[in-house]
Amino acid sequence: MLKRSDRSGAGRRAVILAACLQVFAAGGVQAEDEGNFTVRGFGTLGAVRTTTDDVEFVRDLSQARGATDEWTAKTDSVLGLQADWQATPQWLVAVQAISRYDQHRSFKPQLAWAFVKYDPTPNLSLRAGRLGTEFFMMADSRWVGYSFLTVRPPGDYFWYLPFYSIHGGDVALTLPLGEGIIRGKAFYGLSRGSIPLGDEQWNIRNSPMAGGYLEYQSGHWQVRGSYANIRFEHDLPVATVMAKKGLTLSAADADYLRARGTRTHYYSFGVVYDRGPVQAQLMLNHIEQGSHALESSDAAYFLFGYRLADWTPYLGYSTVRSHRRGRSASAVVNYVMEDSHSDQDTVFAGVRWDFARNVALKAQWDGVRGSASSLFPYRRDDRANWDGRMNVFSMSLDFVF
């Protein structure tokens, strides 16, 4: 059963959701009449539990707390609304807001997107404002559960992306090539928000981000290669977190673990095949961390699904390995570096039931099998008892409207 706090929170969100549906259903009629204004939405009502309380399972690094061996609705539940105004055939204004469990342990609504788009030609697109990040393939729609076959994007692959939006701009160009089309995009902007670290927050605001991707789509195949980087403007709150554990961070240790001014690079490659009842995905990434406080890593996942009428059973495998930087003479430095270590494999299986138009019910099992040293990105880790192994059970109701 759900915890009492989760049941009451889920109930409040259900009431809010119902109210939003009524309000925007009325707005949708107006949009249809005007012909240039539309409102759409998406949401997930999710529940998840694990088989351990030695660590807390999170969707990604942006969440301050996670799931344990009791059911919780916090990890995967979300509600989003997007309004688009097509002012002219070339000009579009878009705004998107979402409510999800975040770094501040709340569901306070956030403005995810707010941008102006200009299409000077049919194959060229320019955007400016608050934009969603596209470091990896499908990363910009991570919270639209309906768009994913699984309950959530595979964590071993997506955990390292707590960046959801930037203030900046991008340019995209689409051209025909052979029997398909090739599309390229480049972006630049400043990051927003913060990332929880213990009970503190790592400020990542105004950290410059830049990157792009090249994608080719032909028939049932889609292939994309991506690159992005971020240069951090602020240090991790390591000293404060260590002080709460009774440990002192020396000036030399602080300099060694410095994040400010360092740059992290993200490389990824993805292939998607979608034909008839068959869906398959293969994703690879490499993350090169500039700060000694964070370990570089390699990750991958493979997913296969086969649709049978309204049912789509699926099976997948994901893996992540981070690279140790070696031991330090400082126990505090070693403690911090160990906290960013990942060494695990996950087998996941589930089924999706599209029982109504724009609504899907999913159930999923994840079998996490890693080393006891695999602590990242779990929260509230009990290093003395954690053995790196757990099962995760999830259910979700995903919808778009």
VENJOFEN-V515842 format. One line per field, one symbol per residue. phi: phi as a letter, one per 30 degrees, with the letter a starting at -180 (. if undefined). psi: psi as a letter, one per 40 degrees, with the letter a starting at -180 (. if undefined). burial: 1 if it has 9 or more other ideal C-beta (glycine too) atoms within 8 Angstrom, else 0. A space follows every 10 residues. Layout:
phi: ???
psi: ???
burial: ???
//
This chain:
phi: .ddedddddd dddddddddd dddddddddd ddddibbbbb aaabcbbbbb cacdbcdcda ddcdbbdbdb dbcdecdabb bbcbcddbec cbcbbbbbba dbdcibceeb ddbabccbcd bdcbbbbbkc cddbdceidd cdcceddcdd dbeedecced cdccabclab bbbbbdbicb bcbbbbbaac dbiabdbicc bcdcdiddbb llbbbbbbic cbbbcbbabb cdcbdddded ddddcicccd ddddddcecd idbccbcabb bbbbbhdcbb bbbbbbccdd cddbcdabba abbbbbdbhd cbdbbabbbb bccdcjdcdc dddddddddc dbaabbcbba bcbddadibb cbbbcccdbb ddddcccdch dcddcdciba cbcbbaccab a
psi: iiiddddddd dddddddddd dddedddddd ddddeehihi iiihhihiia fiedihhida eehdiaiaei hieddehihi hhhhhgdidd hhhhhhiihi haeefifhii hdigihhhgd idehhhiiah iiifdihede fdegddeidi dihhdddede gehdiihaii hhhhiihbea ihhiiiiiah iiaihhhbei hhheiehhii aiihhhhhbe ihhhhiiiih hheiiifddd dddeeeihhi ddddddehdh eihhhhhihi hhhhhbehhi ihhiihhhhd ieehhiihii ihhhihhgbe hgiiiihiih hihieiiieh ddddddddee hhgiihhiia ihhgeihfhh hihihhhhha ieegehfiif hgddeheehi ihhiiihiii .
burial: 0110011011 0011011001 1001001101 1000001011 1111111111 0100111111 1110111100 1111111111 1111110000 1111111111 1110001001 1110111110 0001111011 1011111110 0111110101 1111111111 1111111111 1111000001 1111111111 1111111001 1101101111 1111111000 1111111111 1111111100 1110001010 0011011110 0101111111 1110000111 1111111010 1111111111 1111111000 1111111111 1100000001 0111111111 1111111111 1110000011 1111111111 0001111110 1100010101 1111111111 0
//
